[in-house]
């Protein structure tokens, strides 16, 4: 398995889900304000057109339900990536990887940057990645993306999704462009990819 390829695919799916949630939130804000303006008593203070709040129980419930579906879809994307990684745990290293491991074991001049690059290339095979991580530790090097850290990072993404894609989070300002940009950057970092997926 090519982990980077799978991670990019997962990020693309997450980006689409998050984009839809942001658009739905903006739509609910605008439509709920429009409905509220039709019923507002004369002389009452109206919310500004740019106010990003959802007005009315019906619209709030609709957005909350939408977020629940979005969270389920996003969690499924991460679960699929976790299951793909876990399924490779018992797969032995390829002949090429086995030769590389043997060569690395005899080297004394290997750098952290080189080991990280090699590890990232083979991270899709758990046994190969674990062997490279062990060699790194023997050389006093802790890799940036070892397999255990990766599984933990994916679980963190699931928790972040649950906390961020909700009505209560939106009320706290989590749907602002600045916050969502940080959220998306965090996902990209935890997936360990460099490609700019989130627009």
C-alpha positions in Angstrom: 0.0 0.0 0.0 1.1 3.5 -0.8 0.3 5.4 2.4 0.7 8.9 0.9 -1.7 8.0 -1.9 -4.3 6.7 0.5 -3.8 9.7 2.9 -4.3 12.1 0.0 -7.5 10.3 -1.1 -8.7 10.5 2.5 -7.9 14.2 2.7 -9.7 14.9 -0.5 -12.9 13.2 0.9 -12.6 15.1 4.1 -12.1 18.4 2.3 -15.3 17.8 0.3 -17.2 17.0 3.5 -15.9 20.1 5.4 -16.6 22.4 2.4 -20.2 21.1 2.3 -20.6 21.8 6.0 -19.3 25.3 5.7 -21.6 26.0 2.7 -24.6 24.5 4.6 -23.9 26.6 7.6 -23.8 29.8 5.5 -27.0 28.8 3.8 -28.8 28.1 7.1 -27.6 31.5 8.4 -28.9 33.3 5.4 -32.2 31.5 5.0 -33.0 31.6 8.7 -32.3 35.4 8.8 -34.5 35.9 5.7 -37.4 34.0 7.4 -36.8 35.9 10.7 -37.0 39.2 8.8 -40.5 38.4 7.5 -41.8 38.0 11.1 -39.8 40.7 12.9 -42.1 43.4 14.5 -41.8 46.9 13.2 -39.1 48.9 15.0 -37.2 45.8 16.2 -33.5 45.5 15.8 -32.6 43.1 13.0 -29.5 41.1 12.8 -26.9 42.4 10.3 -26.9 40.7 6.9 -23.3 39.5 7.5 -24.2 38.0 10.9 -23.2 34.3 10.9 -25.7 32.9 13.3 -28.6 30.5 12.7 -31.9 31.8 13.9 -34.8 29.6 14.8 -35.1 26.1 16.3 -36.1 24.5 13.0 -33.0 25.8 11.1 -30.7 24.9 14.1 -32.1 21.4 14.2 -31.6 21.0 10.4 -28.0 22.1 10.6 -27.4 19.9 13.7 -28.8 16.8 11.8 -26.7 17.7 8.8 -23.5 17.9 11.0 -24.3 14.5 12.5 -24.4 13.0 9.0 -21.2 14.8 8.1 -19.4 13.6 11.2 -20.4 10.0 10.4 -19.1 10.3 6.8 -15.8 11.9 8.0 -15.2 9.3 10.7 -15.9 6.6 8.2 -13.1 8.0 5.9 -10.6 7.9 8.8 -11.8 4.5 9.9 -11.2 3.2 6.3 -7.6 4.6 6.4 -7.0 3.1 9.8 -8.3 -0.3 8.7 -6.2 -0.2 5.5 -3.1 0.5 7.6 -4.0 -2.2 10.2 -4.6 -4.7 7.4 -0.9 -4.3 6.4 0.5 -5.2 9.8 0.9 -8.8 8.9 2.2 -8.2 5.4 6.0 -9.0 5.3 8.5 -6.6 3.7 9.1 -6.9 0.0 12.4 -8.3 -1.2 13.5 -4.8 -2.0 12.5 -3.5 1.4 14.3 -6.5 3.1 17.5 -5.7 1.2 17.2 -2.0 2.2 16.7 -2.9 5.9 19.8 -5.1 5.8 21.8 -2.3 4.2 20.6 0.3 6.8 21.6 -2.0 9.6 25.2 -1.9 8.6 25.3 1.9 8.0 26.7 4.2 10.6 26.5 7.5 8.7 22.7 7.7 8.1 21.0 11.0 8.9 17.6 11.7 10.5 16.4 13.4 7.3 17.4 10.3 5.2 15.7 7.9 7.6 12.5 10.0 7.7 12.4 10.0 3.9 12.9 6.3 3.7 10.4 5.6 6.4 7.8 7.8 4.8 8.3 5.9 1.5 7.7 2.5 3.2 5.2 3.5 5.9 2.4 1.7 4.1 4.0 -1.6 5.1 3.9 -1.8 8.9 6.7 -4.4 9.3 9.1 -2.5 7.1 8.3 0.8 8.8 8.7 -0.7 12.2 12.1 -2.2 11.2 13.3 1.2 9.9 12.0 2.9 13.1 14.0 0.4 15.2 17.1 1.2 13.2 16.5 4.9 13.7 16.2 4.4 17.5 19.5 2.3 17.5 21.0 5.5 16.0 19.4 7.8 18.5 16.9 9.1 16.1 13.1 9.4 16.6 11.2 9.4 13.4 8.6 12.1 12.7 6.0 9.7 11.5 6.4 6.3 13.1 3.5 3.9 12.8 2.3 4.2 16.4 2.2 8.0 16.1 0.3 7.7 12.8 -2.5 5.6 14.3 -2.7 8.0 17.3 -2.9 11.0 14.9 -5.7 9.5 12.9 -7.7 8.9 16.1 -7.0 12.6 17.0 -8.5 13.7 13.7 -11.7 11.8 14.5 -12.0 13.5 17.8 -11.3 16.9 16.2 -14.0 16.3 13.6 -16.5 15.5 16.4 -15.6 18.7 18.2 -15.6 20.9 15.2 -18.5 19.9 12.9 -21.5 20.7 15.2 -24.0 23.4 15.9 -22.5 24.1 19.4 -19.0 24.5 17.8 -20.5 26.8 15.2 -21.9 29.0 18.0 -18.4 29.2 19.4 -17.1 30.5 16.1 -15.7 27.3 14.7 -17.2 28.0 11.3 -15.2 31.2 10.7 -12.8 31.0 7.8 -9.8 31.5 10.1 -10.7 28.7 12.5 -11.6 26.3 9.6 -8.3 27.1 7.9 -6.4 26.0 11.1 -8.6 22.9 11.4 -7.9 21.9 7.8 -4.1 22.6 8.3 -4.2 20.4 11.4 -5.8 17.5 9.5 -3.2 17.8 6.7 -0.3 17.8 9.3 -1.7 14.8 11.2 -2.1 12.9 7.9 1.5 13.6 7.2 1.0 14.9 3.6 2.4 18.0 1.9 -0.1 18.3 -1.0 -2.4 21.3 -0.6 -5.8 19.5 -0.5 -7.9 22.2 1.2 -8.6 25.2 -0.8 
